[in-house]
Amino acid sequence: MEHQAKYEYYEASDFWADGRAMRQPPANTIPRERFASVSEIKDPIARQTAVTGRTNGQPTATIPVTVDQALLTLGQRKYNIVCSQCHGVLGDGNSVVAENMALRLPPSLLELETKPAGHFYTAINEGYGVMPSFSGELDVRERWAVVAYVRALQEARNIRTAGQQPVPQENR
């Protein structure tokens, strides 16, 4: 497919009267980035936030979809398939891939708990540093599920039993 005759985006075309190769999608076409639960969000700005992970151009602070056990279970499953190879099963950055990386190591997601939810979503959607985009592997709902699961990993690290002192940073 790489070497076949085709038009690239925004390329001119003699075939169509308007001279453009790109065509308007047929009416009622559903964009690839949509998922069923986005349709439940009626406000167009909130819907855009769910798809992009941004509010007014900045990473959104909260997860814009309903976080429930089903979403967390989906997030755990997708995280283990797509993310754990580099970021580790616990999100701490300890993995076989990380041990063998010559470039910048994947960060511990546990250390990034002050980052807004949209930061993680945007990294999954667009890539970050040497991490590629996973928008082809994860749909919008799955991306937010992974973000919710990462938040659960971050919260779990900070849970202590009564009377127990927090684990010092150097021992984590």
Summary of the structure (lengths in Angstrom):
residues: 172
radius of gyration: 20.1
end to end distance: 48.4
largest distance: 75.8
contacts: 402
relative contact order: 0.14
helix: 42%
strand: 5%
